[in-house]
């Protein structure tokens, strides 16, 4: 494991110490968890954006999509536990 030094303003260091104490962990552990959470957030965002780009490219290639009203009805049925079939994509008139 490597070591990284960070400089925290005194006010932030105090906040970290209080939050860590409340969580029952060391300030070091609190900072490590915070950095890991932020890295996971960034990775999830990157994956989301990659999927969005992929789906946009597919839409631009095929011209097919699912109408919002059809998708809304499908999602509402799913959320209510009703049996439903997934709406079909179709060419949209642009």
C-alpha positions, 0 to 999 in steps of 0.5 A: 500500500502506498502513502499519499499526503494531503493537506487539509484546512484546519476546519475540514480536519476538525470536521473529519475528526468529528464525523469519524468519531461519530461513525466509530472509525479513525479519521484515516479510515474516514478519509479512505472511505470518502476517497473510495466513495468518490472514486466509485461515484466517478466510475459509475458516472463514466459507465453511465456516460459510456452507455448513454453514448452507445445508446445514442449511437445505436439510435442514430444508426437505426432511427428506432426508439421507444415512445415516451408514453409507451415506456411510461405505461410499461414502467408504471405497470412494472412498478405496480406489479402488473403483468406487462410486455416490454414496448417495441422500438420503432422508427420515429418520424423526425 
